[in-house]
Amino acid sequence: MSEIGRDRRGAWRAALACMVTLSVAMGLGRFAFTPMLPIMLHEGKLELAAGGLLASLNYLGYFLGAVSCAAISVKASSMVRGGLLATAALLVGMGLLHSFTSWGVLRTAAGVMSAWVFVFASGWGLRRLAETNAPALAGVIYTGPGIGIAMTGLLGGALGRWGSEAGWIGLGILGLVLIAVIWRVFDDGERAPAGTAGTAAPAAAARTAASAADRSDALWLVALYGLAGFGYIITATFLPVIARQALPGSSWPDFFWPLFGLAIIPGALIGARAPTHWDNRLLLAVAYALQALGVVFSVAWPTIGGFALGSLLLGMPFTAITLFAMRDARRLRGNAAAGLIGYATASYGVGQIIGPLFAAPLAQRTGSFQVPLLVAAAALALGAVLFAWVWFKSRRSITI
């Protein structure tokens, strides 16, 4: 096989392995709670406010995991493998243990694992794609969360017919099967191929030297990325519960969460094809505006059509937002972007922590998610406006 053929095969192998990795760590480990929550509420194991607390504990774990990434010097492949095994074990643990305290510990730990796996798998995969001259396959990697979310939505409800314990254990076993499929792919990829070893350091040094001029953009990226975390998380945590309140007796609420996940897949692929010369801040503004519109639809049009359209608009930009933010971090810091990515991910985590803590108690008191959803939409709209303003300001300074 020619060198180009081997590179192409290696690129697809890495992209697909990272896709499966993110589907397990994010789709199952992080978001399985969304379709399982209504089952646990129906069984009387949780109240809505307690469910919101468990969700926020998971996002607290995600925040802690993101913050700690910069201090971890373990090989990326080892972090990915260890995090995946822990994720599967934590899912099974949710079905085997039955106290709220143990669930809180498990969900917090699952958040830490999802952050570690996301950061290290993204770094490993994007580096492998750069080494094999296939950066466009990044979109394949970021379809992983959508595939995992769709799986949890479709399988969680089915498994939950035998009780939430069976649902959690079944999802954990599914995770183990998927991990076994991609385990060996992470045997390689730790070495830079010939001809690349001497190029990374100068690029990193150049970006580090230029970072003083980009500091303002970096601060805006970190701050506004947190608004995305807050803006989507209320719907992403409580969508089946919200839909059940609006459509009592309907079978449709179980399908809106898988629809959200499926919408992520084309969104990630389209986002990855966006030309690199397009400004990431403008792309982020458009993506935030689409998500804001998706959240508004679930309030203004609480019907099957409204929830379906809202799920699509919320899902399509979901990982595209992450991809654009990671691209902008690399624009600002080059190969030394890991620290900025960690800070941005931590900011996103803070937004996710606040969302359920704000929404669940208010919804339990008022019997409606209307106010929390409108606040979430406003946060996303504000982020869209500010990203557009930062982009416009930079264009003016270049023109002047």
N, C-alpha and C positions, 0 to 999 in steps of 0.2 A: 504494500500500500504506500502511496506517495506521502511526503511530509504534509502536504495540504490536506489530504484525506484523513490522515491520523489526527491532525489538529481539529478538523471539522467534527470527527467522531468524538474526540475528547471534549470538545466544547458542548456538544449535545448531551454527552454523558454527564458532565458536570452540571449543566443547566437543569436537566431532568432530576438528578439526584437532589439538587437544592430545592427544586419545586416540591418534591415529595417531603423533604425535610421541613419546609415551611408549612406544608399542609398538616403535618403531624404537630409541630410545635405551636403553630398559631391557630389553625383551623380546629384541631382537636384539643390540644392542651389549654389553649386560651379561650376559645369561643364555644366549646361544647356546653358551657354553663348556660348559654342563651336558650337553646331548645330544651335543656333539662330543667330549667327554672320553673316553667309552668307545670311540669309533671310533679316536681317537689312541692310546689304550692298546692296543687290538687290533692296530693297525698297528706297534706297537713304537716309536712316536715319543716316548712319554712313559712314565715310571713314575708310580705313584700319588702318591708324595711330591712329585714335580716338578709334577704336575697341581695338587696342593694349593697349591704355591708360586705357580703362575700365577694361580690363583683369588684368592689373598690379594693379589697384586700388583694385580689389577683392583680389589679392594676398597680397597687403599691409594690407588689413583688416585681412587676415589670419595670417600674421606676428604679427600684434598688438594683435589679439586674443590669439595667442600662448604665447606671452611674458606676457600677463596679467594673464594667468591661475594660475601661482604660487601665485598670490596675492589674489585669489578669495577663500573665505571660505564657500561659499554656498554649500548645499548638491548637490552631483552629479546628483541625479534624478531630482532635481529642475532645475539645469542648462540644463540638456538634454531636458526636457519638454519645458522650456522657449525658448531655442535656436531653437527647431523644429518649434514651433508656429511662431517665428519671421522669420524663413527661408521661410515658406509658404507665410507669409504676404509680404515679400520682393519680392518674385517671382511675386505675383499678382501686386505689385506696379510697376514692370517693364513694365507691360502692360497698367496700368492706367495713368502713368506719361509719359511725352513726351519730356522733356528737357534733354540735355546732363548732366547738373549739377545734376539734380535729379537722373539720371541713375548712375552717379558717386557715389553719396551718398549711393544709394541702393546697388550697387555692393560692395562698401567698407564694409557696414554693413553686407552684406551676407558673406563676407570673415571672419569677426569677429565671426559670429554665427557658421560657419562651423568649425573653429578652436576650439571654446568652446565645441561644441557638440562632435567633434572628440576626444578631450582629455578626457572629462569627461565621455563620453559613453565608450571609450576604457578602462579607469580605472575602471568604474563600472562593465563592462562586464568581464574583465580579472580577477577582484577580485572574482566575483560570480563563474567563472569557477574554480578558484583555491579552493574556499570554497567547491565546489561540486566535486572536484577531476576529472575535465574534461577539462584540459588545451588544449587538442587536438582540441576542438571545437573553439579555437581562429580563425582558418581558416574560419569558417562559418561567424564570425563577419566581417572579412575583405573582404568577397565577396561583402559586401554591396555597396561600391563605384562602383564596376563593374556592379552590377545589376542596380544601379541608372543611370550610364552612358549609358548603353544599352537602358534603358527606354527613356532617353532624346534624344538619337540618333534616335530611332524609332518613338517616339511620337512627338518630336520637329518639325521634317520635316513635318509630317502629319498635326499637328495643325497649323504650319506656312503657310499652303496653304490658310488659312483664314486670314493671316497676322500675323506679329510678336506679335501684342497685344494679339490676341487669343492664340498664342503659350505660351506666358508667363503666362497668366491667367489660361490656362488649366493645365500647369505644377504646378502652385500654388495650384489649386484645387486637383490635384492628390496627392500632398504632404499632404494636410489636411486629405484626405481619409486614407492614409498610417499611419499618426500620430494617427488617431482615433483607428486603429487596435491594436497598441502596447502601447497605453497610460497607461493602467492599470498595465502593467508589471513593470513599474518603481515605483509602490506603495511600493515594498519591496526591500530587498537587501542592506539596509543601515546598518543592524546589522550583526556583525560577529557571526556565529553559535558557539554553545558551543564547547569548546576545541581549538578554534583558537585564542581567544583574547590574550592569554599569549604568543603566538609564534611570532607575527609580530614585537614587539618592540626589542627583542634580535637580530633577523635577521637584522633589520634596523640598530641597533647599531653596529653590527659586520661589515656590509658593510660600514658604515660611517667611522669606524676606519681604514678599509682597503683601503679607497678611495684615500689616498695619493699615494699609489703604482700604482693606476689605472688612475691617473690624465692625463697622456699622452694619454692613449687610449681614454679617454673621450673627450679630445681636438680634436683628430683625427676624432672621430665619429661626433662631431658637425661640423667640417670644411668640411668633405667629404660628409656629408648628404646634405649640401648646393649645392654641384655639381649635386646631383641627382635632386634637385628642378629645377635647371637651365636646365639640360640636357633633361628632358622629356617635359618641359612646352611649348616649342615652338611648337612642334608637337601637344601636347594636346590642345593647344589654337586654332591653325590655321589649323588642319588637313583637314576639309572639304574645306577650302579655297585653301590650297595647292593642294589637289587632283583635284579640279575644274580647277585650272590653268593647271595642267598636262594632264587632261582628259576632254577637253571641249566638251560639248554636251552629255557626258556619264551620265547614272543614277547611276553609281557605287559610286561616291564620298559620297553620303548620307549614304552608308553602312559601310564605313571604321571606323567611330566613334563608332557605335554600336559594330562592331567587336572588336575594342580596349576594350570596356567595357566587352564584353563576355569573352575575353581572360583573364581578371583579375580574373574571378571566379575560373577556375582550378588552376591558378597560386597561389592564396591565399590558396586554399585547399592543394595543394602540398607543399607549403612553410611551412604550419603549421605542416605537417607531418615530416618535416626534424628533425632527432634526435637531442635532446637538447645538446648532447656532440659534435656535429659538430660545428666548429668555425664560429660564426656569421660574422666575418670579411671576411672570405673566401667565405661564401655564398653571402655576399654583393658584393664582387668582381665579382663573376659569374653573379649576377643579373645585375650589372651595364654594364658588357660586352654585355649581351644579349640586353639591351636597346640601347646601342651604335650601335650595328649591326642593330637593327630595324630602327633607325633614318637614318643610311647610306643607307638602302634599298630604302627609299623614294626619295633619291637623285640619287643613282646609277642606279636604276631600276624603273623609274617613269611610271609604267604600272599598270594594275589592279592586276596582280600577285605580283608586288613589293610592292604596297601599302597594299595589304592584308597580306603579310608575315611581312612587317614592323609593321603593326598594332598589329599583334599577338605577335611579339617579344617585342614590347614596352609595351603591356598590361600585359602579363603574369607575369613579375617581379614587376609590379607597386605596389601593396599592399604587396607583399612578401618582398620588400625592407623595407617598413614601419615595418612589423612584425619583420624582422631580426634586424633592428635598435632598436626597442623597447626591444627586447630580450637582445641585447648587453647592453643597458642602465640598464636593470635589473641585468645583470651579474656584472656590475660595481658598482651599487648602491643598489641592492636588493629592499626592499620595500620602500626605500627612493629615488627611481629613478625619481620621478615626476619632480624635478628641471632639471635634465639632459635631460629628454624627452622634456621639455619645450624649453630649449636652442637649442636642435637639431631641433625641429619643427620650431623654429624661423629662424634658419639657412636655412632650407629648404624653408621657406617663402621668405627669401631674394633672393635666387636663382630664385624663381618663379616671383618675382617682376621685376628682371633685364631682364629675358628672353623676354617677349613681348615688353618691352621698347627698347630692342636692336634689335629685329627681325622686328617688324612692320614698323618702319620708313625706315630701310634698304631695306625691300622687296618692299615698296611703291616706293622708288627711283629707284631700279634696275628692278622691275617687276618680281622678283624671290626670293624664300626662300632658294635658294641653299646654299649661304654662311652662313646664320644663322643656318641652319640645320647641316652643317659640323662643325661649332663651337660647337654646342650642342653635337654632337657625340664625338668630341674631349674631351669635359668636362667629359662626362660619361666614356670614355676610360681612362682618367687620374685618375678618381676616382677608377676605377677597379684596375689599376696598383698600386695605393697608398694603397688601402685596402689590396691587396695581399702582398705588401711590409711590412706593419704593422704586418700582420699575420705571415709572414716569420721571421721577426725580433723577434717577441715574442717567436716563436718556437725555434729559435737559443739560446735565453737567457735561456729558460727552459733546453735545452740540455746541455748548458755550465754549 
